[in-house]
Amino acid sequence: MTSLPFWRCGNEPNKKAISDAFWQLLEERPYNKITVQNIVEYCQVNRNPFYYHFQDIPALTEYSIQEWTEENSKIIVNLERRSNALP
């Protein structure tokens, strides 16, 4: 596993960075094998930033799926606009 911090110069990771770590870990192992410890090790921080943003892994999962859905919805809308603008 490659551990790369998602932030710069001592800033604590934000929700997005923790979510990105979660997605990366999902590529490496099954959901039921991902722990808070895995996530914070990947982010190279202690547990405090995780628990500041999320109650537990299911809360992180819900947030991550909502963010993914919103991001992809925006992409779809933009693609639809482009296709409607074509002659």
Helices and strands as residue ranges (DSSP letters): H 15-28, G 31-33, H 36-43, H 48-53, H 57-85
